[in-house]
Amino acid sequence: MLKFFYNTGPNPTKVALLLEELEIPYEAIPVDTRKGEQFKPEYLAINPNAKAPTIVDGDVTVFDSNAILLYLAEKHGKFLPANTPKARGDLLSWLMFIATGIGPYSGQAVHFKRMAPEKLPYAINRYDFEAERHYGILDAQLGKGRYMLGDTYTIVDMGVWGWARLLGFVMEDGALDKFPNLKRLMDEIGARPAAARALAVKDKAGHAFKAELDAEAKKFMFPQNARIGL
C-alpha cells in the first residue's frame, strides 16, 4: 500500500486531495514538524529536504508536492489535460509556477508577518506584494476558463487549492474576495467530497499534531534562528 507522509500544511493537503480524488488506498503517516520528526534519520532517508509530504509507492519514493501530483496523475492516467505537446507545456508551466512562485511567496508572507521574531516592514511589504501579484496571475488565468487549464479539472487546480484556500491567512481576512475567479474555483473544489476527506485525513487516521508553538517547536521549525541567537 502507498505510504503518505504528511502534515496539515498546504503542500501535503493538496496531495491528500489528489489521493482522495483517485480513491486509491494509502496509509497516512504523520510528520509532526513541531516535534522535529522531519529530522529523524529514517525520514531523512526518504526525504533529504526534511519537509512533508513524501510518498513511498512500492520501490518508488517521491518528495516535493508538485512532483508527487505529477507522478500520481501520470501513473493513474487521471486529472491530466489532453495528451498533446501544447497541453503538456501548459501543465508543466503552471505546476512550476505554483512550485516556484505561489508556494514560496505565500510561505514567506506568512512567516514574516506571523512567525518572525522581528516584524520587518521591508520583508513584509516584499512578500505581501509578490504574493498578491502571483494570485492575481492565477485569477487572470481563471478568467479565461472554468479551470486553470481550460475546461478540465487537473492536478494544477489541486495545487492551487492547497494554498489559495488559505489566502486569508497568507494575506489578510477577505483577501480571496479580491480575486473573484480564484474564489469561484476555491468554492467549487471546496464543495467536492474529496476535499472534505482530504481535510479530515488526520482525524480519520487519529493523528494529533502538536499545536503549541513553544520553544521546542520553534527550534525545529526555525533552526536558522539559532545562528543569530534567537
PyMOL CGO cylinders between C-alpha atoms (Angstrom):
from pymol import cmd
from pymol.cgo import CYLINDER

trace = [
    CYLINDER, 0.00, 0.00, 0.00, 1.18, 3.53, -0.79, 0.3, 1, 1, 1, 1, 1, 1,
    CYLINDER, 1.18, 3.53, -0.79, 2.59, 5.36, 2.23, 0.3, 1, 1, 1, 1, 1, 1,
    CYLINDER, 2.59, 5.36, 2.23, 1.77, 9.07, 2.51, 0.3, 1, 1, 1, 1, 1, 1,
    CYLINDER, 1.77, 9.07, 2.51, 3.95, 11.04, 4.92, 0.3, 1, 1, 1, 1, 1, 1,
    CYLINDER, 3.95, 11.04, 4.92, 2.07, 14.22, 5.68, 0.3, 1, 1, 1, 1, 1, 1,
    CYLINDER, 2.07, 14.22, 5.68, 1.16, 17.06, 7.99, 0.3, 1, 1, 1, 1, 1, 1,
    CYLINDER, 1.16, 17.06, 7.99, -1.65, 19.60, 7.76, 0.3, 1, 1, 1, 1, 1, 1,
    CYLINDER, -1.65, 19.60, 7.76, 0.26, 22.21, 5.74, 0.3, 1, 1, 1, 1, 1, 1,
    CYLINDER, 0.26, 22.21, 5.74, -0.80, 23.39, 2.27, 0.3, 1, 1, 1, 1, 1, 1,
    CYLINDER, -0.80, 23.39, 2.27, 1.57, 21.16, 0.32, 0.3, 1, 1, 1, 1, 1, 1,
    CYLINDER, 1.57, 21.16, 0.32, 0.63, 17.84, 1.95, 0.3, 1, 1, 1, 1, 1, 1,
    CYLINDER, 0.63, 17.84, 1.95, -3.05, 18.80, 1.82, 0.3, 1, 1, 1, 1, 1, 1,
    CYLINDER, -3.05, 18.80, 1.82, -3.04, 19.20, -1.97, 0.3, 1, 1, 1, 1, 1, 1,
    CYLINDER, -3.04, 19.20, -1.97, -1.52, 15.72, -2.26, 0.3, 1, 1, 1, 1, 1, 1,
    CYLINDER, -1.52, 15.72, -2.26, -4.21, 14.40, 0.08, 0.3, 1, 1, 1, 1, 1, 1,
    CYLINDER, -4.21, 14.40, 0.08, -6.80, 15.91, -2.27, 0.3, 1, 1, 1, 1, 1, 1,
    CYLINDER, -6.80, 15.91, -2.27, -5.40, 14.01, -5.24, 0.3, 1, 1, 1, 1, 1, 1,
    CYLINDER, -5.40, 14.01, -5.24, -5.20, 10.75, -3.27, 0.3, 1, 1, 1, 1, 1, 1,
    CYLINDER, -5.20, 10.75, -3.27, -8.83, 11.15, -2.28, 0.3, 1, 1, 1, 1, 1, 1,
    CYLINDER, -8.83, 11.15, -2.28, -9.88, 12.09, -5.82, 0.3, 1, 1, 1, 1, 1, 1,
    CYLINDER, -9.88, 12.09, -5.82, -8.10, 8.99, -7.14, 0.3, 1, 1, 1, 1, 1, 1,
    CYLINDER, -8.10, 8.99, -7.14, -9.81, 6.85, -4.48, 0.3, 1, 1, 1, 1, 1, 1,
    CYLINDER, -9.81, 6.85, -4.48, -6.76, 4.65, -4.03, 0.3, 1, 1, 1, 1, 1, 1,
    CYLINDER, -6.76, 4.65, -4.03, -5.80, 3.06, -0.70, 0.3, 1, 1, 1, 1, 1, 1,
    CYLINDER, -5.80, 3.06, -0.70, -2.98, 4.67, 1.23, 0.3, 1, 1, 1, 1, 1, 1,
    CYLINDER, -2.98, 4.67, 1.23, -1.51, 4.73, 4.69, 0.3, 1, 1, 1, 1, 1, 1,
    CYLINDER, -1.51, 4.73, 4.69, -1.28, 8.21, 6.21, 0.3, 1, 1, 1, 1, 1, 1,
    CYLINDER, -1.28, 8.21, 6.21, 1.85, 8.62, 8.35, 0.3, 1, 1, 1, 1, 1, 1,
    CYLINDER, 1.85, 8.62, 8.35, 2.24, 11.88, 10.30, 0.3, 1, 1, 1, 1, 1, 1,
    CYLINDER, 2.24, 11.88, 10.30, 5.37, 14.02, 10.20, 0.3, 1, 1, 1, 1, 1, 1,
    CYLINDER, 5.37, 14.02, 10.20, 4.98, 16.41, 13.13, 0.3, 1, 1, 1, 1, 1, 1,
    CYLINDER, 4.98, 16.41, 13.13, 7.35, 19.28, 12.39, 0.3, 1, 1, 1, 1, 1, 1,
    CYLINDER, 7.35, 19.28, 12.39, 6.80, 20.88, 15.80, 0.3, 1, 1, 1, 1, 1, 1,
    CYLINDER, 6.80, 20.88, 15.80, 8.24, 17.72, 17.34, 0.3, 1, 1, 1, 1, 1, 1,
    CYLINDER, 8.24, 17.72, 17.34, 11.14, 17.56, 14.89, 0.3, 1, 1, 1, 1, 1, 1,
    CYLINDER, 11.14, 17.56, 14.89, 10.02, 14.32, 13.25, 0.3, 1, 1, 1, 1, 1, 1,
    CYLINDER, 10.02, 14.32, 13.25, 11.20, 15.62, 9.86, 0.3, 1, 1, 1, 1, 1, 1,
    CYLINDER, 11.20, 15.62, 9.86, 14.78, 15.32, 11.10, 0.3, 1, 1, 1, 1, 1, 1,
    CYLINDER, 14.78, 15.32, 11.10, 14.63, 11.68, 12.14, 0.3, 1, 1, 1, 1, 1, 1,
    CYLINDER, 14.63, 11.68, 12.14, 17.21, 9.59, 10.22, 0.3, 1, 1, 1, 1, 1, 1,
    CYLINDER, 17.21, 9.59, 10.22, 14.54, 7.24, 8.88, 0.3, 1, 1, 1, 1, 1, 1,
    CYLINDER, 14.54, 7.24, 8.88, 12.64, 10.16, 7.39, 0.3, 1, 1, 1, 1, 1, 1,
    CYLINDER, 12.64, 10.16, 7.39, 15.71, 11.90, 6.01, 0.3, 1, 1, 1, 1, 1, 1,
    CYLINDER, 15.71, 11.90, 6.01, 16.47, 8.65, 4.21, 0.3, 1, 1, 1, 1, 1, 1,
    CYLINDER, 16.47, 8.65, 4.21, 13.37, 9.15, 2.05, 0.3, 1, 1, 1, 1, 1, 1,
    CYLINDER, 13.37, 9.15, 2.05, 13.28, 12.96, 2.03, 0.3, 1, 1, 1, 1, 1, 1,
    CYLINDER, 13.28, 12.96, 2.03, 16.68, 14.64, 2.36, 0.3, 1, 1, 1, 1, 1, 1,
    CYLINDER, 16.68, 14.64, 2.36, 14.97, 18.05, 2.36, 0.3, 1, 1, 1, 1, 1, 1,
    CYLINDER, 14.97, 18.05, 2.36, 13.29, 17.30, 5.71, 0.3, 1, 1, 1, 1, 1, 1,
    CYLINDER, 13.29, 17.30, 5.71, 9.87, 18.50, 4.55, 0.3, 1, 1, 1, 1, 1, 1,
    CYLINDER, 9.87, 18.50, 4.55, 6.45, 16.97, 4.07, 0.3, 1, 1, 1, 1, 1, 1,
    CYLINDER, 6.45, 16.97, 4.07, 4.94, 15.46, 2.00, 0.3, 1, 1, 1, 1, 1, 1,
    CYLINDER, 4.94, 15.46, 2.00, 6.64, 12.32, 0.77, 0.3, 1, 1, 1, 1, 1, 1,
    CYLINDER, 6.64, 12.32, 0.77, 5.15, 9.20, -0.75, 0.3, 1, 1, 1, 1, 1, 1,
    CYLINDER, 5.15, 9.20, -0.75, 6.60, 5.70, -0.90, 0.3, 1, 1, 1, 1, 1, 1,
    CYLINDER, 6.60, 5.70, -0.90, 4.87, 3.68, -3.60, 0.3, 1, 1, 1, 1, 1, 1,
    CYLINDER, 4.87, 3.68, -3.60, 6.44, 0.24, -3.63, 0.3, 1, 1, 1, 1, 1, 1,
    CYLINDER, 6.44, 0.24, -3.63, 10.06, 0.79, -4.64, 0.3, 1, 1, 1, 1, 1, 1,
    CYLINDER, 10.06, 0.79, -4.64, 9.35, 4.38, -5.77, 0.3, 1, 1, 1, 1, 1, 1,
    CYLINDER, 9.35, 4.38, -5.77, 9.90, 7.34, -3.45, 0.3, 1, 1, 1, 1, 1, 1,
    CYLINDER, 9.90, 7.34, -3.45, 8.79, 10.83, -4.45, 0.3, 1, 1, 1, 1, 1, 1,
    CYLINDER, 8.79, 10.83, -4.45, 9.19, 14.02, -2.43, 0.3, 1, 1, 1, 1, 1, 1,
    CYLINDER, 9.19, 14.02, -2.43, 8.09, 17.58, -3.27, 0.3, 1, 1, 1, 1, 1, 1,
    CYLINDER, 8.09, 17.58, -3.27, 4.36, 18.03, -3.51, 0.3, 1, 1, 1, 1, 1, 1,
    CYLINDER, 4.36, 18.03, -3.51, 4.20, 19.02, -7.18, 0.3, 1, 1, 1, 1, 1, 1,
    CYLINDER, 4.20, 19.02, -7.18, 6.39, 16.10, -8.19, 0.3, 1, 1, 1, 1, 1, 1,
    CYLINDER, 6.39, 16.10, -8.19, 4.03, 13.82, -6.27, 0.3, 1, 1, 1, 1, 1, 1,
    CYLINDER, 4.03, 13.82, -6.27, 0.98, 15.29, -8.02, 0.3, 1, 1, 1, 1, 1, 1,
    CYLINDER, 0.98, 15.29, -8.02, 2.56, 14.69, -11.42, 0.3, 1, 1, 1, 1, 1, 1,
    CYLINDER, 2.56, 14.69, -11.42, 3.78, 11.18, -10.57, 0.3, 1, 1, 1, 1, 1, 1,
    CYLINDER, 3.78, 11.18, -10.57, 0.41, 10.00, -9.28, 0.3, 1, 1, 1, 1, 1, 1,
    CYLINDER, 0.41, 10.00, -9.28, -1.61, 11.62, -12.06, 0.3, 1, 1, 1, 1, 1, 1,
    CYLINDER, -1.61, 11.62, -12.06, 0.59, 10.08, -14.74, 0.3, 1, 1, 1, 1, 1, 1,
    CYLINDER, 0.59, 10.08, -14.74, 0.66, 6.68, -13.06, 0.3, 1, 1, 1, 1, 1, 1,
    CYLINDER, 0.66, 6.68, -13.06, -3.13, 6.52, -12.84, 0.3, 1, 1, 1, 1, 1, 1,
    CYLINDER, -3.13, 6.52, -12.84, -3.87, 8.45, -16.03, 0.3, 1, 1, 1, 1, 1, 1,
    CYLINDER, -3.87, 8.45, -16.03, -6.28, 10.86, -14.35, 0.3, 1, 1, 1, 1, 1, 1,
    CYLINDER, -6.28, 10.86, -14.35, -6.62, 14.59, -13.75, 0.3, 1, 1, 1, 1, 1, 1,
    CYLINDER, -6.62, 14.59, -13.75, -4.37, 15.48, -16.66, 0.3, 1, 1, 1, 1, 1, 1,
    CYLINDER, -4.37, 15.48, -16.66, -5.07, 17.66, -19.71, 0.3, 1, 1, 1, 1, 1, 1,
    CYLINDER, -5.07, 17.66, -19.71, -5.24, 16.37, -23.27, 0.3, 1, 1, 1, 1, 1, 1,
    CYLINDER, -5.24, 16.37, -23.27, -2.22, 14.36, -24.39, 0.3, 1, 1, 1, 1, 1, 1,
    CYLINDER, -2.22, 14.36, -24.39, -0.73, 17.00, -26.69, 0.3, 1, 1, 1, 1, 1, 1,
    CYLINDER, -0.73, 17.00, -26.69, 2.60, 18.86, -26.57, 0.3, 1, 1, 1, 1, 1, 1,
    CYLINDER, 2.60, 18.86, -26.57, 0.78, 22.18, -26.03, 0.3, 1, 1, 1, 1, 1, 1,
    CYLINDER, 0.78, 22.18, -26.03, -1.31, 20.88, -23.15, 0.3, 1, 1, 1, 1, 1, 1,
    CYLINDER, -1.31, 20.88, -23.15, 1.74, 19.23, -21.62, 0.3, 1, 1, 1, 1, 1, 1,
    CYLINDER, 1.74, 19.23, -21.62, 3.60, 22.54, -21.80, 0.3, 1, 1, 1, 1, 1, 1,
    CYLINDER, 3.60, 22.54, -21.80, 0.75, 24.35, -20.09, 0.3, 1, 1, 1, 1, 1, 1,
    CYLINDER, 0.75, 24.35, -20.09, 0.57, 21.68, -17.37, 0.3, 1, 1, 1, 1, 1, 1,
    CYLINDER, 0.57, 21.68, -17.37, 4.28, 21.86, -16.58, 0.3, 1, 1, 1, 1, 1, 1,
    CYLINDER, 4.28, 21.86, -16.58, 4.37, 25.66, -16.71, 0.3, 1, 1, 1, 1, 1, 1,
    CYLINDER, 4.37, 25.66, -16.71, 1.56, 26.13, -14.21, 0.3, 1, 1, 1, 1, 1, 1,
    CYLINDER, 1.56, 26.13, -14.21, 2.79, 23.36, -11.91, 0.3, 1, 1, 1, 1, 1, 1,
    CYLINDER, 2.79, 23.36, -11.91, 6.20, 25.02, -11.78, 0.3, 1, 1, 1, 1, 1, 1,
    CYLINDER, 6.20, 25.02, -11.78, 4.58, 28.43, -11.28, 0.3, 1, 1, 1, 1, 1, 1,
    CYLINDER, 4.58, 28.43, -11.28, 2.91, 27.04, -8.16, 0.3, 1, 1, 1, 1, 1, 1,
    CYLINDER, 2.91, 27.04, -8.16, 6.14, 25.38, -7.01, 0.3, 1, 1, 1, 1, 1, 1,
    CYLINDER, 6.14, 25.38, -7.01, 8.44, 28.36, -7.54, 0.3, 1, 1, 1, 1, 1, 1,
    CYLINDER, 8.44, 28.36, -7.54, 6.03, 31.27, -7.01, 0.3, 1, 1, 1, 1, 1, 1,
    CYLINDER, 6.03, 31.27, -7.01, 2.78, 30.62, -5.18, 0.3, 1, 1, 1, 1, 1, 1,
    CYLINDER, 2.78, 30.62, -5.18, 4.22, 28.33, -2.52, 0.3, 1, 1, 1, 1, 1, 1,
    CYLINDER, 4.22, 28.33, -2.52, 7.43, 30.23, -1.66, 0.3, 1, 1, 1, 1, 1, 1,
    CYLINDER, 7.43, 30.23, -1.66, 5.94, 33.72, -1.69, 0.3, 1, 1, 1, 1, 1, 1,
    CYLINDER, 5.94, 33.72, -1.69, 2.88, 32.62, 0.28, 0.3, 1, 1, 1, 1, 1, 1,
    CYLINDER, 2.88, 32.62, 0.28, 5.05, 30.83, 2.83, 0.3, 1, 1, 1, 1, 1, 1,
    CYLINDER, 5.05, 30.83, 2.83, 7.40, 33.78, 3.26, 0.3, 1, 1, 1, 1, 1, 1,
    CYLINDER, 7.40, 33.78, 3.26, 4.49, 36.22, 3.55, 0.3, 1, 1, 1, 1, 1, 1,
    CYLINDER, 4.49, 36.22, 3.55, 3.10, 34.13, 6.40, 0.3, 1, 1, 1, 1, 1, 1,
    CYLINDER, 3.10, 34.13, 6.40, 6.49, 33.79, 8.05, 0.3, 1, 1, 1, 1, 1, 1,
    CYLINDER, 6.49, 33.79, 8.05, 7.45, 37.46, 8.12, 0.3, 1, 1, 1, 1, 1, 1,
    CYLINDER, 7.45, 37.46, 8.12, 4.00, 38.63, 9.22, 0.3, 1, 1, 1, 1, 1, 1,
    CYLINDER, 4.00, 38.63, 9.22, 3.10, 35.94, 11.71, 0.3, 1, 1, 1, 1, 1, 1,
    CYLINDER, 3.10, 35.94, 11.71, 6.17, 33.94, 12.76, 0.3, 1, 1, 1, 1, 1, 1,
    CYLINDER, 6.17, 33.94, 12.76, 9.27, 36.11, 12.55, 0.3, 1, 1, 1, 1, 1, 1,
    CYLINDER, 9.27, 36.11, 12.55, 10.70, 37.37, 15.88, 0.3, 1, 1, 1, 1, 1, 1,
    CYLINDER, 10.70, 37.37, 15.88, 11.02, 40.82, 14.31, 0.3, 1, 1, 1, 1, 1, 1,
    CYLINDER, 11.02, 40.82, 14.31, 8.38, 42.49, 12.14, 0.3, 1, 1, 1, 1, 1, 1,
    CYLINDER, 8.38, 42.49, 12.14, 10.48, 43.86, 9.28, 0.3, 1, 1, 1, 1, 1, 1,
    CYLINDER, 10.48, 43.86, 9.28, 8.47, 46.28, 7.09, 0.3, 1, 1, 1, 1, 1, 1,
    CYLINDER, 8.47, 46.28, 7.09, 10.68, 45.72, 4.04, 0.3, 1, 1, 1, 1, 1, 1,
    CYLINDER, 10.68, 45.72, 4.04, 10.29, 41.93, 4.15, 0.3, 1, 1, 1, 1, 1, 1,
    CYLINDER, 10.29, 41.93, 4.15, 6.56, 42.10, 4.87, 0.3, 1, 1, 1, 1, 1, 1,
    CYLINDER, 6.56, 42.10, 4.87, 5.99, 44.51, 2.00, 0.3, 1, 1, 1, 1, 1, 1,
    CYLINDER, 5.99, 44.51, 2.00, 8.07, 42.47, -0.45, 0.3, 1, 1, 1, 1, 1, 1,
    CYLINDER, 8.07, 42.47, -0.45, 6.36, 39.15, 0.21, 0.3, 1, 1, 1, 1, 1, 1,
    CYLINDER, 6.36, 39.15, 0.21, 2.88, 40.62, 0.50, 0.3, 1, 1, 1, 1, 1, 1,
    CYLINDER, 2.88, 40.62, 0.50, 3.37, 42.36, -2.84, 0.3, 1, 1, 1, 1, 1, 1,
    CYLINDER, 3.37, 42.36, -2.84, 4.69, 39.25, -4.57, 0.3, 1, 1, 1, 1, 1, 1,
    CYLINDER, 4.69, 39.25, -4.57, 2.00, 37.03, -3.08, 0.3, 1, 1, 1, 1, 1, 1,
    CYLINDER, 2.00, 37.03, -3.08, -0.71, 39.39, -4.31, 0.3, 1, 1, 1, 1, 1, 1,
    CYLINDER, -0.71, 39.39, -4.31, 0.92, 39.61, -7.74, 0.3, 1, 1, 1, 1, 1, 1,
    CYLINDER, 0.92, 39.61, -7.74, 1.10, 35.83, -8.09, 0.3, 1, 1, 1, 1, 1, 1,
    CYLINDER, 1.10, 35.83, -8.09, -2.51, 35.29, -7.03, 0.3, 1, 1, 1, 1, 1, 1,
    CYLINDER, -2.51, 35.29, -7.03, -3.52, 37.97, -9.49, 0.3, 1, 1, 1, 1, 1, 1,
    CYLINDER, -3.52, 37.97, -9.49, -1.89, 35.93, -12.25, 0.3, 1, 1, 1, 1, 1, 1,
    CYLINDER, -1.89, 35.93, -12.25, -3.92, 32.90, -11.19, 0.3, 1, 1, 1, 1, 1, 1,
    CYLINDER, -3.92, 32.90, -11.19, -7.09, 34.96, -11.15, 0.3, 1, 1, 1, 1, 1, 1,
    CYLINDER, -7.09, 34.96, -11.15, -6.42, 36.25, -14.67, 0.3, 1, 1, 1, 1, 1, 1,
    CYLINDER, -6.42, 36.25, -14.67, -5.84, 32.72, -15.94, 0.3, 1, 1, 1, 1, 1, 1,
    CYLINDER, -5.84, 32.72, -15.94, -9.07, 31.54, -14.36, 0.3, 1, 1, 1, 1, 1, 1,
    CYLINDER, -9.07, 31.54, -14.36, -10.87, 34.36, -16.11, 0.3, 1, 1, 1, 1, 1, 1,
    CYLINDER, -10.87, 34.36, -16.11, -10.22, 32.50, -19.37, 0.3, 1, 1, 1, 1, 1, 1,
    CYLINDER, -10.22, 32.50, -19.37, -11.90, 29.25, -18.41, 0.3, 1, 1, 1, 1, 1, 1,
    CYLINDER, -11.90, 29.25, -18.41, -13.51, 27.20, -15.67, 0.3, 1, 1, 1, 1, 1, 1,
    CYLINDER, -13.51, 27.20, -15.67, -10.22, 25.67, -14.54, 0.3, 1, 1, 1, 1, 1, 1,
    CYLINDER, -10.22, 25.67, -14.54, -6.53, 26.56, -14.76, 0.3, 1, 1, 1, 1, 1, 1,
    CYLINDER, -6.53, 26.56, -14.76, -6.15, 24.52, -17.96, 0.3, 1, 1, 1, 1, 1, 1,
    CYLINDER, -6.15, 24.52, -17.96, -9.48, 25.31, -19.55, 0.3, 1, 1, 1, 1, 1, 1,
    CYLINDER, -9.48, 25.31, -19.55, -12.46, 23.03, -19.10, 0.3, 1, 1, 1, 1, 1, 1,
    CYLINDER, -12.46, 23.03, -19.10, -10.61, 20.12, -17.46, 0.3, 1, 1, 1, 1, 1, 1,
    CYLINDER, -10.61, 20.12, -17.46, -10.14, 19.72, -13.71, 0.3, 1, 1, 1, 1, 1, 1,
    CYLINDER, -10.14, 19.72, -13.71, -6.49, 18.78, -13.23, 0.3, 1, 1, 1, 1, 1, 1,
    CYLINDER, -6.49, 18.78, -13.23, -3.70, 18.49, -10.69, 0.3, 1, 1, 1, 1, 1, 1,
    CYLINDER, -3.70, 18.49, -10.69, -2.91, 22.16, -11.37, 0.3, 1, 1, 1, 1, 1, 1,
    CYLINDER, -2.91, 22.16, -11.37, -6.23, 23.14, -9.80, 0.3, 1, 1, 1, 1, 1, 1,
    CYLINDER, -6.23, 23.14, -9.80, -5.45, 20.89, -6.84, 0.3, 1, 1, 1, 1, 1, 1,
    CYLINDER, -5.45, 20.89, -6.84, -2.07, 22.56, -6.46, 0.3, 1, 1, 1, 1, 1, 1,
    CYLINDER, -2.07, 22.56, -6.46, -3.72, 25.98, -6.47, 0.3, 1, 1, 1, 1, 1, 1,
    CYLINDER, -3.72, 25.98, -6.47, -6.32, 24.83, -3.92, 0.3, 1, 1, 1, 1, 1, 1,
    CYLINDER, -6.32, 24.83, -3.92, -3.66, 23.78, -1.42, 0.3, 1, 1, 1, 1, 1, 1,
    CYLINDER, -3.66, 23.78, -1.42, -2.52, 27.38, -0.98, 0.3, 1, 1, 1, 1, 1, 1,
    CYLINDER, -2.52, 27.38, -0.98, -5.34, 29.63, -2.20, 0.3, 1, 1, 1, 1, 1, 1,
    CYLINDER, -5.34, 29.63, -2.20, -7.91, 28.23, 0.22, 0.3, 1, 1, 1, 1, 1, 1,
    CYLINDER, -7.91, 28.23, 0.22, -5.73, 29.81, 2.96, 0.3, 1, 1, 1, 1, 1, 1,
    CYLINDER, -5.73, 29.81, 2.96, -5.39, 33.21, 1.28, 0.3, 1, 1, 1, 1, 1, 1,
    CYLINDER, -5.39, 33.21, 1.28, -6.99, 34.98, 4.25, 0.3, 1, 1, 1, 1, 1, 1,
    CYLINDER, -6.99, 34.98, 4.25, -4.10, 33.71, 6.37, 0.3, 1, 1, 1, 1, 1, 1,
    CYLINDER, -4.10, 33.71, 6.37, -1.43, 34.37, 3.75, 0.3, 1, 1, 1, 1, 1, 1,
    CYLINDER, -1.43, 34.37, 3.75, -2.56, 37.98, 3.21, 0.3, 1, 1, 1, 1, 1, 1,
    CYLINDER, -2.56, 37.98, 3.21, -5.48, 39.21, 5.31, 0.3, 1, 1, 1, 1, 1, 1,
    CYLINDER, -5.48, 39.21, 5.31, -9.09, 38.32, 6.05, 0.3, 1, 1, 1, 1, 1, 1,
    CYLINDER, -9.09, 38.32, 6.05, -11.23, 38.73, 2.96, 0.3, 1, 1, 1, 1, 1, 1,
    CYLINDER, -11.23, 38.73, 2.96, -8.25, 38.67, 0.59, 0.3, 1, 1, 1, 1, 1, 1,
    CYLINDER, -8.25, 38.67, 0.59, -9.84, 35.98, -1.57, 0.3, 1, 1, 1, 1, 1, 1,
    CYLINDER, -9.84, 35.98, -1.57, -12.66, 38.39, -2.44, 0.3, 1, 1, 1, 1, 1, 1,
    CYLINDER, -12.66, 38.39, -2.44, -10.13, 40.45, -4.41, 0.3, 1, 1, 1, 1, 1, 1,
    CYLINDER, -10.13, 40.45, -4.41, -9.81, 37.54, -6.84, 0.3, 1, 1, 1, 1, 1, 1,
    CYLINDER, -9.81, 37.54, -6.84, -13.34, 36.53, -7.93, 0.3, 1, 1, 1, 1, 1, 1,
    CYLINDER, -13.34, 36.53, -7.93, -12.26, 33.91, -10.44, 0.3, 1, 1, 1, 1, 1, 1,
    CYLINDER, -12.26, 33.91, -10.44, -9.96, 32.27, -7.91, 0.3, 1, 1, 1, 1, 1, 1,
    CYLINDER, -9.96, 32.27, -7.91, -12.69, 32.37, -5.28, 0.3, 1, 1, 1, 1, 1, 1,
    CYLINDER, -12.69, 32.37, -5.28, -15.05, 30.64, -7.70, 0.3, 1, 1, 1, 1, 1, 1,
    CYLINDER, -15.05, 30.64, -7.70, -12.55, 27.81, -8.10, 0.3, 1, 1, 1, 1, 1, 1,
    CYLINDER, -12.55, 27.81, -8.10, -11.97, 27.55, -4.35, 0.3, 1, 1, 1, 1, 1, 1,
    CYLINDER, -11.97, 27.55, -4.35, -15.70, 27.33, -3.72, 0.3, 1, 1, 1, 1, 1, 1,
    CYLINDER, -15.70, 27.33, -3.72, -16.11, 24.64, -6.36, 0.3, 1, 1, 1, 1, 1, 1,
    CYLINDER, -16.11, 24.64, -6.36, -13.22, 22.49, -5.17, 0.3, 1, 1, 1, 1, 1, 1,
    CYLINDER, -13.22, 22.49, -5.17, -14.14, 23.03, -1.53, 0.3, 1, 1, 1, 1, 1, 1,
    CYLINDER, -14.14, 23.03, -1.53, -17.58, 21.56, -2.24, 0.3, 1, 1, 1, 1, 1, 1,
    CYLINDER, -17.58, 21.56, -2.24, -16.11, 18.34, -3.65, 0.3, 1, 1, 1, 1, 1, 1,
    CYLINDER, -16.11, 18.34, -3.65, -16.39, 15.30, -1.33, 0.3, 1, 1, 1, 1, 1, 1,
    CYLINDER, -16.39, 15.30, -1.33, -12.70, 14.55, -1.90, 0.3, 1, 1, 1, 1, 1, 1,
    CYLINDER, -12.70, 14.55, -1.90, -11.75, 17.96, -0.50, 0.3, 1, 1, 1, 1, 1, 1,
    CYLINDER, -11.75, 17.96, -0.50, -13.64, 17.30, 2.72, 0.3, 1, 1, 1, 1, 1, 1,
    CYLINDER, -13.64, 17.30, 2.72, -11.92, 13.93, 3.03, 0.3, 1, 1, 1, 1, 1, 1,
    CYLINDER, -11.92, 13.93, 3.03, -8.52, 15.49, 2.35, 0.3, 1, 1, 1, 1, 1, 1,
    CYLINDER, -8.52, 15.49, 2.35, -9.00, 17.98, 5.17, 0.3, 1, 1, 1, 1, 1, 1,
    CYLINDER, -9.00, 17.98, 5.17, -10.09, 15.18, 7.50, 0.3, 1, 1, 1, 1, 1, 1,
    CYLINDER, -10.09, 15.18, 7.50, -7.11, 12.86, 6.96, 0.3, 1, 1, 1, 1, 1, 1,
    CYLINDER, -7.11, 12.86, 6.96, -5.64, 13.49, 10.40, 0.3, 1, 1, 1, 1, 1, 1,
    CYLINDER, -5.64, 13.49, 10.40, -9.00, 12.86, 12.07, 0.3, 1, 1, 1, 1, 1, 1,
    CYLINDER, -9.00, 12.86, 12.07, -9.63, 9.67, 10.12, 0.3, 1, 1, 1, 1, 1, 1,
    CYLINDER, -9.63, 9.67, 10.12, -6.13, 8.44, 10.92, 0.3, 1, 1, 1, 1, 1, 1,
    CYLINDER, -6.13, 8.44, 10.92, -6.37, 9.52, 14.56, 0.3, 1, 1, 1, 1, 1, 1,
    CYLINDER, -6.37, 9.52, 14.56, -3.30, 11.75, 14.48, 0.3, 1, 1, 1, 1, 1, 1,
    CYLINDER, -3.30, 11.75, 14.48, -2.96, 14.61, 16.96, 0.3, 1, 1, 1, 1, 1, 1,
    CYLINDER, -2.96, 14.61, 16.96, -0.33, 17.09, 15.78, 0.3, 1, 1, 1, 1, 1, 1,
    CYLINDER, -0.33, 17.09, 15.78, 1.36, 19.31, 18.33, 0.3, 1, 1, 1, 1, 1, 1,
    CYLINDER, 1.36, 19.31, 18.33, -0.45, 22.64, 18.48, 0.3, 1, 1, 1, 1, 1, 1,
    CYLINDER, -0.45, 22.64, 18.48, 1.84, 24.66, 20.74, 0.3, 1, 1, 1, 1, 1, 1,
    CYLINDER, 1.84, 24.66, 20.74, 4.44, 26.88, 19.12, 0.3, 1, 1, 1, 1, 1, 1,
    CYLINDER, 4.44, 26.88, 19.12, 6.71, 26.66, 22.15, 0.3, 1, 1, 1, 1, 1, 1,
    CYLINDER, 6.71, 26.66, 22.15, 10.49, 26.91, 22.36, 0.3, 1, 1, 1, 1, 1, 1,
    CYLINDER, 10.49, 26.91, 22.36, 10.95, 23.30, 21.29, 0.3, 1, 1, 1, 1, 1, 1,
    CYLINDER, 10.95, 23.30, 21.29, 8.69, 23.75, 18.26, 0.3, 1, 1, 1, 1, 1, 1,
    CYLINDER, 8.69, 23.75, 18.26, 10.47, 26.95, 17.23, 0.3, 1, 1, 1, 1, 1, 1,
    CYLINDER, 10.47, 26.95, 17.23, 13.82, 25.15, 17.48, 0.3, 1, 1, 1, 1, 1, 1,
    CYLINDER, 13.82, 25.15, 17.48, 12.66, 22.55, 14.99, 0.3, 1, 1, 1, 1, 1, 1,
    CYLINDER, 12.66, 22.55, 14.99, 10.69, 24.84, 12.67, 0.3, 1, 1, 1, 1, 1, 1,
    CYLINDER, 10.69, 24.84, 12.67, 13.12, 27.76, 12.56, 0.3, 1, 1, 1, 1, 1, 1,
    CYLINDER, 13.12, 27.76, 12.56, 16.60, 26.27, 13.11, 0.3, 1, 1, 1, 1, 1, 1,
    CYLINDER, 16.60, 26.27, 13.11, 18.18, 29.22, 11.28, 0.3, 1, 1, 1, 1, 1, 1,
    CYLINDER, 18.18, 29.22, 11.28, 17.44, 31.44, 14.28, 0.3, 1, 1, 1, 1, 1, 1,
    CYLINDER, 17.44, 31.44, 14.28, 19.96, 29.59, 16.42, 0.3, 1, 1, 1, 1, 1, 1,
    CYLINDER, 19.96, 29.59, 16.42, 22.77, 31.03, 14.28, 0.3, 1, 1, 1, 1, 1, 1,
    CYLINDER, 22.77, 31.03, 14.28, 21.92, 34.56, 15.43, 0.3, 1, 1, 1, 1, 1, 1,
    CYLINDER, 21.92, 34.56, 15.43, 20.91, 33.73, 18.97, 0.3, 1, 1, 1, 1, 1, 1,
    CYLINDER, 20.91, 33.73, 18.97, 17.13, 33.98, 18.59, 0.3, 1, 1, 1, 1, 1, 1,
]
cmd.load_cgo(trace, "trace")
